[in-house]
């Protein structure tokens, strides 16, 4: 661990679930919605990949 690690600014997450939205502009809300939609698509693709892999394994062992 370096002596300077504590001096680095902490990177804030793009969006925190349940965060207060009152101080966020409409443009920033739109950007966050876009990021979350991309993340949902990524999660769904991974779920589908895992489901296909599970189905293939089940069919193999029948």
Residue frames as qw, qx, qy, qz and C-alpha x, y, z in Angstrom:
[[0.000, 0.889, 0.458, 0.000, 0.00, 0.00, 0.00],
 [0.427, 0.405, 0.004, 0.808, 1.39, 3.36, -1.01],
 [0.196, -0.372, -0.426, 0.801, 1.45, 6.41, 1.22],
 [0.149, 0.163, -0.203, -0.954, -0.39, 8.33, -1.48],
 [0.125, -0.323, -0.894, -0.285, -3.36, 5.98, -1.91],
 [0.107, -0.641, -0.641, 0.408, -5.42, 7.98, 0.59],
 [0.039, -0.481, 0.070, 0.873, -4.79, 11.21, -1.35],
 [0.009, -0.116, -0.747, -0.655, -6.54, 9.98, -4.46],
 [0.504, 0.019, 0.120, -0.855, -10.11, 11.19, -4.93],
 [0.415, 0.140, 0.885, -0.159, -12.69, 8.46, -4.53],
 [0.175, -0.047, -0.642, -0.745, -14.55, 7.68, -7.74],
 [0.511, 0.151, 0.449, -0.717, -18.29, 8.09, -7.24],
 [0.374, 0.243, 0.877, 0.179, -20.55, 5.45, -8.80],
 [0.051, -0.195, -0.494, -0.846, -22.59, 6.57, -11.79],
 [0.570, -0.404, -0.193, -0.689, -25.76, 5.82, -9.87],
 [0.017, 0.098, -0.882, 0.461, -26.55, 4.48, -6.45],
 [0.366, -0.439, -0.754, -0.323, -29.83, 2.63, -6.01],
 [0.415, -0.710, -0.544, 0.166, -32.11, 4.60, -3.69],
 [0.389, -0.081, -0.084, 0.914, -30.07, 7.82, -3.95],
 [0.115, 0.729, 0.362, -0.569, -31.76, 11.20, -3.46],
 [0.479, 0.391, 0.543, 0.568, -32.69, 12.46, -6.92],
 [0.015, 0.914, 0.360, -0.189, -33.86, 15.97, -6.00],
 [0.182, -0.815, 0.248, 0.490, -30.54, 17.67, -6.82],
 [0.475, -0.062, 0.711, 0.514, -29.96, 15.87, -10.13],
 [0.305, 0.421, -0.209, -0.828, -30.77, 17.67, -13.38],
 [0.829, 0.358, 0.238, -0.358, -33.12, 16.23, -15.98],
 [0.584, 0.652, -0.474, -0.095, -30.18, 15.75, -18.38],
 [0.025, -0.461, 0.852, -0.247, -28.20, 13.83, -15.77],
 [0.680, 0.043, 0.591, -0.432, -31.25, 11.71, -14.98],
 [0.805, 0.516, -0.082, -0.280, -31.52, 10.85, -18.69],
 [0.358, 0.617, -0.697, 0.073, -27.84, 9.87, -18.74],
 [0.321, -0.286, 0.821, -0.376, -28.28, 7.67, -15.69],
 [0.807, 0.248, 0.329, -0.423, -31.34, 6.01, -17.23],
 [0.693, 0.599, -0.373, -0.150, -29.28, 5.22, -20.33],
 [0.107, 0.521, -0.815, 0.230, -26.48, 3.73, -18.24],
 [0.533, -0.093, 0.711, -0.450, -28.93, 1.64, -16.26],
 [0.834, 0.401, 0.068, -0.372, -30.63, 0.40, -19.45],
 [0.523, 0.593, -0.612, -0.004, -27.23, -0.68, -20.79],
 [0.142, -0.367, 0.844, -0.365, -26.51, -2.49, -17.54],
 [0.741, 0.120, 0.452, -0.482, -29.90, -4.23, -17.65],
 [0.789, 0.514, -0.241, -0.234, -29.16, -5.41, -21.21],
 [0.279, 0.552, -0.765, 0.179, -25.76, -6.70, -20.07],
 [0.408, -0.199, 0.758, -0.468, -27.32, -8.56, -17.14],
 [0.822, 0.283, 0.227, -0.440, -30.04, -10.08, -19.33],
 [0.654, 0.569, -0.485, -0.114, -27.46, -11.25, -21.88],
 [0.056, 0.435, -0.847, 0.300, -25.43, -12.93, -19.15],
 [0.619, -0.002, 0.592, -0.517, -28.55, -14.54, -17.69],
 [0.830, 0.426, -0.050, -0.357, -29.50, -15.87, -21.14],
 [0.451, 0.567, -0.688, 0.044, -25.97, -17.19, -21.70],
 [0.182, -0.296, 0.844, -0.408, -26.04, -19.01, -18.37],
 [0.742, 0.163, 0.393, -0.518, -29.51, -20.40, -18.99],
 [0.767, 0.506, -0.317, -0.237, -28.42, -21.76, -22.38],
 [0.244, 0.497, -0.806, 0.209, -25.35, -23.32, -20.80],
 [0.444, -0.137, 0.726, -0.508, -27.45, -24.95, -18.08],
 [0.821, 0.317, 0.137, -0.455, -29.93, -26.30, -20.64],
 [0.618, 0.545, -0.560, -0.085, -27.10, -27.75, -22.72],
 [0.002, 0.375, -0.862, 0.342, -25.65, -29.47, -19.65],
 [0.633, 0.040, 0.549, -0.544, -29.06, -30.86, -18.64],
 [0.822, 0.433, -0.115, -0.351, -29.62, -32.23, -22.16],
 [0.397, 0.557, -0.727, 0.060, -26.16, -33.80, -22.20],
 [0.076, -0.240, 0.878, -0.407, -26.72, -35.70, -18.96],
 [0.749, 0.071, 0.198, -0.628, -30.19, -37.05, -19.84]]
